[in-house]
Amino acid sequence: MNLLAQDSATQEWTSFDGKSLKGQFVRIDGKSVVLKLPTGKEVNVKLSSLSFESHLQALKLSKPEAFGKDLLKVPEKTEAAQSATSVTLEAALANPFGENPTIDSFLQVATSQWKRGNPFISWHMLPTNIREEIAQQSLRNMEALGTPGRSQLSQLISSLSKIATEKREWILGAQGSHFPFLAGAVSDPQKQWPYLVGFLQKLSEAKLWQDDNFNQANIEKWLASMSLVMGYLNVMHPEKSNIAYEVVSQSADSDDVDVTVADQKPVKVTFQKQGKLWIVPEAIQEIESQLQEEKQTNAKPQGLTMMSAGMSFVAPVMKKLAEARTRQEFDQALASSGIQQMMGAGARSGAGGAGDMTQLPAMLTGLPWGLPGFPKVGSGN
């Protein structure tokens, strides 16, 4: 038994479910902490069952010399966020297609706007009834979160932004790509990390989460703002903006177009004229079917449901990680939290979802991820 154990005072220890007991620290034994109760009896308590504060308390008592050192401080030089687009909100809201575009001019505008960093062009490619349904579903999603939920989500994103801005090397160190919410977000940290930081900084802006966004008058503006945030993800994966097309045949009611995205083989896509738009009927039907299903079941997206359920647990832990001043504190907080098991499993298996914060804007808005009807790149597009 070490001297610290002999001299340590009786302290209060709490679990994640709110239970508490008083005991004197003895030692850490594998995955448990050994405590001496006031009765003199020694008990083993699993570290994974302790609250964040009690887990950290055990680690500090076990290795005081590690926590006494302050050698690995937060780097003073923070990550510089890169801008993803020069497109303004006003420009994103404006429909650029004109009154009666040909198939060639329609596709030229769509692809050039996408490459410029304006993902909201996908909104203007949708029929009016689909846009109205997306707006209504977004309002339902945000109403389901409520003001407290949106506030908690905003705080969570702010913590993640601080972590990504100040602690890149810590994230890419021992914890590697398993860091919760950012798992799988970047494949080339040197090139992509500044855009991930920019994405999180934009997503954490307070004005995005204000209550007055979520009404009929302002919802389209909010959707456009969120879409421009999504533009950072396109810049992180430039291959998804490498789009080429060739009109191969035309008829009275439809045009066939060979579309090539990234280095994939060309895919033949049939566009039909509908009013001022050229649409891919199958793609529009798929979007419409999904919206109707969500409306009928009054269901939130599965990933959002998972995130809502876990936010009360996740947000305070992320705050602790954001406030950690040493690498030891950061790693121990992450290891003791259980977040990786709870939120990171989907991302580690490539499923994304609640384990990947980059999916959040699409989850909340229901906006198409990419140009409607265009081939998708891999499984993450």
C-alpha positions as CSV (number, residue, x, y, z in Angstrom):
1,M,0.0,0.0,0.0
2,N,1.4,3.4,-0.9
3,L,1.9,6.2,1.6
4,L,-0.8,8.3,-0.1
5,A,-3.3,5.6,0.6
6,Q,-2.3,5.5,4.3
7,D,-2.7,9.3,4.6
8,S,-5.7,10.0,2.4
9,A,-8.8,11.3,4.1
10,T,-12.3,9.9,3.8
11,Q,-13.9,11.4,0.7
12,E,-17.3,11.3,-1.0
13,W,-17.5,9.2,-4.2
14,T,-20.4,9.5,-6.7
15,S,-21.6,7.3,-9.5
16,F,-23.1,8.4,-12.9
17,D,-26.6,7.5,-11.6
18,G,-26.3,9.9,-8.6
19,K,-25.5,7.4,-5.9
20,S,-22.8,8.2,-3.4
21,L,-20.7,6.7,-0.6
22,K,-17.9,7.8,1.7
23,G,-14.6,6.0,1.7
24,Q,-10.9,6.4,1.9
25,F,-8.9,5.8,-1.3
26,V,-6.6,2.7,-1.0
27,R,-5.5,1.9,-4.5
28,I,-6.5,1.3,-8.1
29,D,-6.7,-2.4,-8.9
30,G,-7.1,-3.0,-12.6
31,K,-10.4,-1.5,-13.7
32,S,-11.6,-0.8,-10.1
33,V,-10.8,1.6,-7.3
34,V,-10.4,0.0,-3.8
35,L,-12.1,2.1,-1.1
36,K,-12.0,1.7,2.7
37,L,-15.4,2.4,4.2
38,P,-15.9,4.0,7.6
39,T,-16.6,0.5,8.9
40,G,-13.1,-0.6,8.0
41,K,-14.3,-2.8,5.2
42,E,-12.6,-2.5,1.8
43,V,-14.8,-2.5,-1.4
44,N,-14.0,-2.6,-5.1
45,V,-15.9,0.0,-7.2
46,K,-15.7,-0.2,-11.0
47,L,-14.1,3.0,-12.5
48,S,-16.6,2.9,-15.3
49,S,-19.4,3.3,-12.9
50,L,-18.0,6.5,-11.3
51,S,-18.9,10.1,-12.2
52,F,-16.4,12.0,-14.1
53,E,-15.3,13.9,-11.0
54,S,-14.9,10.8,-8.9
55,H,-13.0,8.9,-11.7
56,L,-10.6,11.8,-12.0
57,Q,-10.3,11.9,-8.2
58,A,-9.2,8.3,-8.1
59,L,-6.6,8.8,-10.9
60,K,-5.1,11.8,-9.2
61,L,-4.8,9.9,-5.9
62,S,-3.3,7.0,-7.6
63,K,-0.7,8.9,-9.5
64,P,-0.3,12.4,-7.9
65,E,3.1,12.9,-9.6
66,A,1.5,12.7,-13.1
67,F,-1.1,15.3,-12.2
68,G,1.3,17.5,-10.4
69,K,3.3,18.0,-13.6
70,D,2.1,20.6,-16.1
71,L,4.4,19.8,-18.9
72,L,1.9,19.3,-21.8
73,K,-0.2,22.4,-21.8
74,V,-2.7,23.5,-24.4
75,P,-0.7,24.8,-27.3
76,E,-0.8,28.6,-27.4
77,K,-1.0,28.6,-31.2
78,T,-4.6,27.7,-32.2
79,E,-5.8,26.3,-35.4
80,A,-6.6,28.9,-38.1
81,A,-10.0,28.2,-39.6
82,Q,-10.2,28.1,-43.3
83,S,-13.1,29.7,-45.2
84,A,-15.0,27.2,-47.4
85,T,-16.8,29.7,-49.7
86,S,-17.1,33.3,-50.8
87,V,-20.8,32.8,-51.4
88,T,-22.9,35.2,-49.3
89,L,-26.2,34.2,-47.6
90,E,-28.0,36.6,-49.9
91,A,-26.4,35.0,-53.0
92,A,-27.3,31.5,-51.7
93,L,-31.0,32.5,-51.3
94,A,-31.2,33.8,-54.8
95,N,-32.4,31.4,-57.5
96,P,-29.8,31.5,-60.3
97,F,-31.5,29.4,-62.9
98,G,-33.6,32.0,-64.8
99,E,-37.0,31.6,-66.4
100,N,-36.6,28.8,-68.9
101,P,-33.2,27.2,-68.8
102,T,-32.1,24.5,-71.3
103,I,-30.8,21.3,-69.8
104,D,-27.2,22.4,-70.6
105,S,-27.5,25.8,-69.0
106,F,-29.3,24.2,-66.0
107,L,-26.6,21.7,-65.4
108,Q,-23.9,24.3,-66.0
109,V,-25.3,26.6,-63.3
110,A,-25.9,23.7,-60.8
111,T,-22.4,22.2,-61.1
112,S,-20.6,25.6,-61.1
113,Q,-22.5,26.8,-58.0
114,W,-21.7,23.6,-56.2
115,K,-18.0,23.9,-57.1
116,R,-18.0,27.5,-55.9
117,G,-19.1,26.3,-52.4
118,N,-22.8,26.9,-52.6
119,P,-24.5,23.6,-51.5
120,F,-27.8,25.5,-51.3
121,I,-28.1,25.2,-55.0
122,S,-29.6,21.8,-54.3
123,W,-32.5,23.6,-52.7
124,H,-33.2,25.5,-55.9
125,M,-33.2,22.3,-57.9
126,L,-36.2,21.0,-56.0
127,P,-39.9,21.5,-56.8
128,T,-41.8,23.9,-54.6
129,N,-43.8,21.2,-52.8
130,I,-40.6,19.4,-51.8
131,R,-39.0,22.6,-50.5
132,E,-42.1,23.3,-48.4
133,E,-42.0,19.8,-46.9
134,I,-38.3,20.0,-46.1
135,A,-38.9,23.4,-44.3
136,Q,-41.8,21.9,-42.3
137,Q,-39.8,18.8,-41.3
138,S,-36.9,21.1,-40.2
139,L,-39.3,23.1,-38.1
140,R,-40.7,19.8,-36.6
141,N,-37.1,18.7,-35.8
142,M,-36.2,21.9,-34.1
143,E,-39.5,22.1,-32.2
144,A,-38.8,18.6,-30.9
145,L,-35.4,19.7,-29.6
146,G,-37.0,22.7,-28.0
147,T,-35.2,25.8,-26.6
148,P,-33.4,23.8,-23.9
149,G,-32.3,21.1,-26.3
150,R,-31.0,23.7,-28.8
151,S,-29.1,25.5,-26.1
152,Q,-27.5,22.3,-24.9
153,L,-26.6,21.3,-28.5
154,S,-25.1,24.8,-29.1
155,Q,-23.0,24.4,-25.9
156,L,-21.9,20.9,-27.1
157,I,-20.8,22.2,-30.5
158,S,-19.0,25.2,-28.8
159,S,-17.0,22.7,-26.7
160,L,-16.2,20.6,-29.8
161,S,-15.1,23.8,-31.6
162,K,-12.7,24.7,-28.7
163,I,-11.3,21.2,-28.6
164,A,-10.7,21.0,-32.4
165,T,-9.2,24.5,-32.4
166,E,-6.8,24.1,-29.5
167,K,-6.1,20.4,-29.2
168,R,-5.6,18.8,-32.6
169,E,-2.4,17.0,-31.6
170,W,-4.1,15.6,-28.5
171,I,-7.0,14.3,-30.6
172,L,-4.7,12.8,-33.2
173,G,-2.5,11.3,-30.6
174,A,-3.3,8.3,-28.4
175,Q,-7.0,8.6,-29.0
176,G,-6.5,8.8,-32.8
177,S,-9.5,8.6,-35.1
178,H,-11.7,7.3,-32.3
179,F,-12.4,10.7,-30.9
180,P,-16.2,11.0,-30.5
181,F,-18.2,13.1,-32.9
182,L,-15.2,13.8,-35.1
183,A,-14.5,10.2,-35.8
184,G,-13.9,9.6,-39.5
185,A,-14.4,13.3,-40.3
186,V,-10.9,13.7,-41.7
187,S,-8.6,11.4,-43.7
188,D,-5.8,14.0,-44.2
189,P,-5.5,16.1,-41.0
190,Q,-2.8,18.3,-42.5
191,K,-5.1,19.5,-45.3
192,Q,-8.5,19.0,-43.9
193,W,-8.3,20.0,-40.2
194,P,-8.5,23.8,-40.8
195,Y,-11.8,23.2,-42.6
196,L,-13.1,21.0,-39.9
197,V,-12.3,23.8,-37.4
198,G,-14.1,26.3,-39.7
199,F,-17.1,24.0,-39.9
200,L,-17.3,23.7,-36.1
201,Q,-16.8,27.4,-35.5
202,K,-19.5,28.3,-38.0
203,L,-21.9,25.7,-36.6
204,S,-21.3,27.0,-33.0
205,E,-22.3,30.6,-33.8
206,A,-25.1,31.6,-31.5
207,K,-27.2,33.2,-34.2
208,L,-27.8,29.8,-35.8
209,W,-29.6,28.5,-32.7
210,Q,-31.8,31.5,-31.8
211,D,-35.5,30.8,-31.4
212,D,-36.6,33.4,-34.0
213,N,-35.0,31.3,-36.8
214,F,-37.6,28.6,-36.3
215,N,-40.8,30.0,-37.8
216,Q,-42.3,30.0,-41.2
217,A,-40.9,33.4,-42.1
218,N,-37.3,32.7,-41.4
219,I,-36.8,28.9,-41.9
220,E,-35.6,29.2,-45.5
221,K,-32.9,31.7,-44.4
222,W,-31.8,29.3,-41.6
223,L,-31.7,26.4,-44.0
224,A,-29.4,28.4,-46.4
225,S,-27.2,29.3,-43.4
226,M,-26.9,25.7,-42.4
227,S,-26.2,24.7,-46.0
228,L,-23.3,27.1,-46.2
229,V,-21.9,25.5,-43.1
230,M,-22.1,22.2,-44.9
231,G,-20.0,23.7,-47.6
232,Y,-16.9,23.2,-45.4
233,L,-17.4,19.5,-45.8
234,N,-17.4,19.7,-49.6
235,V,-14.0,21.5,-49.4
236,M,-12.7,18.8,-47.1
237,H,-13.5,16.3,-49.8
238,P,-12.9,18.1,-53.1
239,E,-13.4,14.9,-55.2
240,K,-17.1,15.3,-54.5
241,S,-17.1,18.6,-56.4
242,N,-15.3,17.1,-59.4
243,I,-18.4,16.8,-61.5
244,A,-18.6,16.5,-65.3
245,Y,-21.6,15.9,-67.6
246,E,-22.5,15.4,-71.2
247,V,-25.9,15.5,-72.8
248,V,-26.1,12.4,-74.9
249,S,-29.7,12.3,-76.1
250,Q,-32.7,14.6,-76.2
251,S,-36.4,13.9,-76.8
252,A,-39.7,15.8,-76.4
253,D,-40.1,15.0,-72.7
254,S,-36.7,14.0,-71.4
255,D,-32.9,14.3,-71.8
256,D,-30.3,11.7,-71.1
257,V,-27.1,12.9,-69.5
258,D,-23.9,11.1,-68.7
259,V,-22.7,12.3,-65.3
260,T,-19.3,11.7,-63.9
261,V,-18.4,12.4,-60.3
262,A,-14.8,12.1,-59.0
263,D,-13.1,9.2,-60.6
264,Q,-16.2,7.0,-60.9
265,K,-17.5,5.7,-64.2
266,P,-20.1,7.8,-66.0
267,V,-23.7,7.2,-65.0
268,K,-26.6,7.8,-67.3
269,V,-29.2,10.0,-65.7
270,T,-32.6,11.0,-67.2
271,F,-33.8,14.5,-66.6
272,Q,-37.3,15.7,-67.2
273,K,-38.5,19.3,-67.6
274,Q,-40.9,20.3,-64.8
275,G,-41.9,24.0,-65.0
276,K,-38.6,26.0,-64.7
277,L,-36.7,23.0,-63.4
278,W,-35.0,19.9,-64.8
279,I,-35.6,17.1,-62.4
280,V,-34.7,13.4,-62.0
281,P,-38.1,11.9,-61.2
282,E,-36.7,8.9,-59.2
283,A,-34.6,11.1,-57.0
284,I,-37.5,13.5,-56.3
285,Q,-39.8,10.5,-55.5
286,E,-37.2,9.1,-53.1
287,I,-37.0,12.5,-51.3
288,E,-40.8,12.9,-51.2
289,S,-41.3,9.3,-49.9
290,Q,-38.8,9.9,-47.1
291,L,-40.4,13.2,-46.1
292,Q,-43.9,11.6,-46.1
293,E,-42.8,8.8,-44.0
294,E,-41.3,11.2,-41.4
295,K,-44.4,13.3,-41.5
296,Q,-46.8,10.3,-41.0
297,T,-44.7,8.8,-38.1
298,N,-43.8,12.3,-36.7
299,A,-40.3,10.8,-36.5
300,K,-37.1,12.6,-36.0
301,P,-34.1,11.2,-37.9
302,Q,-32.6,8.2,-36.0
303,G,-29.2,9.9,-35.5
304,L,-30.9,13.0,-34.0
305,T,-33.0,10.8,-31.7
306,M,-29.8,9.1,-30.4
307,M,-28.1,12.5,-30.1
308,S,-31.0,14.0,-28.2
309,A,-31.1,11.1,-25.8
310,G,-27.4,11.3,-25.0
311,M,-26.8,15.1,-24.9
312,S,-27.4,15.5,-21.2
313,F,-24.5,13.0,-20.6
314,V,-22.3,14.1,-23.4
315,A,-22.4,17.9,-23.1
316,P,-20.8,18.2,-19.6
317,V,-18.1,15.7,-20.6
318,M,-17.2,17.6,-23.7
319,K,-17.0,20.8,-21.6
320,K,-14.5,19.0,-19.3
321,L,-12.5,18.0,-22.3
322,A,-12.5,21.6,-23.7
323,E,-11.4,22.9,-20.3
324,A,-8.6,20.3,-19.8
325,R,-5.2,22.0,-19.3
326,T,-2.9,19.1,-19.6
327,R,-2.7,16.1,-21.9
328,Q,-3.1,13.8,-18.9
329,E,-6.3,15.4,-17.9
330,F,-7.6,15.3,-21.5
331,D,-6.8,11.6,-22.0
332,Q,-8.1,10.5,-18.6
333,A,-11.3,12.4,-19.1
334,L,-11.9,10.9,-22.5
335,A,-11.0,7.4,-21.3
336,S,-13.2,7.6,-18.2
337,S,-16.3,9.1,-19.8
338,G,-17.6,6.1,-21.7
339,I,-18.4,8.4,-24.7
340,Q,-16.3,6.5,-27.1
341,Q,-18.4,3.3,-26.5
342,M,-21.7,5.2,-26.5
343,M,-21.3,7.6,-29.4
344,G,-18.3,6.5,-31.4
345,A,-19.2,2.9,-32.4
346,G,-21.2,3.9,-35.5
347,A,-18.4,6.1,-36.8
348,R,-15.7,3.5,-36.1
349,S,-17.6,1.0,-38.2
350,G,-18.1,3.6,-41.0
351,A,-21.7,4.2,-40.2
352,G,-21.4,7.9,-39.3
353,G,-24.7,8.9,-37.7
354,A,-24.7,10.1,-34.1
355,G,-20.9,9.4,-33.8
356,D,-20.0,12.0,-36.4
357,M,-20.8,15.7,-35.8
358,T,-20.3,16.5,-39.5
359,Q,-23.6,14.7,-40.2
360,L,-25.6,17.1,-37.9
361,P,-26.6,19.8,-40.4
362,A,-28.0,17.3,-42.9
363,M,-29.7,15.5,-40.0
364,L,-31.4,18.6,-38.7
365,T,-32.4,20.2,-42.1
366,G,-33.2,17.2,-44.3
367,L,-31.5,19.0,-47.2
368,P,-30.2,16.7,-49.9
369,W,-26.6,15.7,-49.5
370,G,-25.4,16.5,-53.0
371,L,-27.1,17.6,-56.2
372,P,-30.5,15.8,-56.5
373,G,-30.3,12.9,-58.9
374,F,-26.6,13.1,-59.3
375,P,-24.5,10.0,-58.6
376,K,-23.0,9.8,-55.1
377,V,-19.4,9.4,-54.1
378,G,-18.9,6.3,-52.0
379,S,-21.2,5.8,-49.0
380,G,-20.5,9.1,-47.2
381,N,-21.9,11.5,-49.8
